[in-house]
């Protein structure tokens, strides 16, 4: 038996519009969807808020006091369950610079935990890992330990390639010795490559794209900036249509004008990411990122002892609100947190509202914060904290 859901405001259909719409769910899949009013009485009627595909966070280091770098299976599962409260239905945990041996151990431990959690269901879908380092530029290292940064030689990248489908993508600096060959090797093995923590010229970035790189890690941050005679990583990212650009829109990492510039220059290629650390969802205090301590003070992003910004503590639904508040169109902002990351990661059955895709959905309030989350056709979280086994219930206010 199918469930028909109607929403006064729906975003995520192929028309890239925002307005009344409907969808029909059978099991864990959307089987039909359209604009306007359905021809029969809906089983679920959402009279306010914005119904959208479940959000996809393609870069997150940790949350709720947990750093993925040293998390056990119970901690990984706990984060996956609690992330539903932010509207995130799929996420890519990030592992920052360590020795290659340590990264292999961390990713292997996480991959075992993610498979168990995904099999159990009812929690944010855990995607293969993002390895951010150690093949980064010392000049643009950000919060990464300089002593651990190395060139991506065949011997160093081989253990990461052997991880296979445990890795979604690797971030590296294309100007490092051996980087172009490493990019080609990763891509040949089915692992995507992002340009990041890089002091590269725009020409070096374009050559990285020629070699197969398809992503840019946290646009503007920890990369050579734009200059009219030296466009750098930023210039290449904004103008090369082959690159999907991640961006942290938390009100601290990127100024509003630069956010608008990215959405205009790289239309359809911007991917909102949190780059969140263990402080997400937690009060101010001291937390860890890759073994280093960070301090979070109310109103400021996480900082290392030397004052360097180290990740963020805002969830993805809050990033949506900032983007729209900065002047980004609502549909463009939601696409940047749904369809764009899905496409960038090769996830054709996520991030959109179309027949055949997974019924991962979020109801956003007027402030664009998550109010209800559905995973694979089941309501798994709401502002009331209720967990439901069924596909939903008829409502008039948008609250489930």
Secondary structure, 3 states (H helix, E strand, C coil): CCEEEEEEEECCCCCCCCEEEEEEEECCEEEEEEECCCCCCCCEEECCCEEEECEEEEEECEECCEEHHHCCHHHHHHHHHHHHHHCEEEEEEEEECCCHHHHHHHHHHHHHHHHHHHHHCCCCEECCEEEECCCCCHHHCCCCCHHHCCCCCHHHHHHHHCCHHHEEEEEECCCCCCHHHHHHHHHHCCCEEEECCECCCHHHHHHHHHHCCCEECCCCCCECCCECCECHHHHHHHHCCCCEEEECCCCCCCCHHHHHHHHHHCCCCEEECCCECCCCCCCCEEEEECCEEEEECCCCCCECCCCCECCECCCHHHHHHHHHHCCCCHHHHHHHCCHHHHHHCCCCCCCCCCCCCECCEEEECCCCCEEEEEECCEEEEECCCCCCCCCCCCCCCCCC
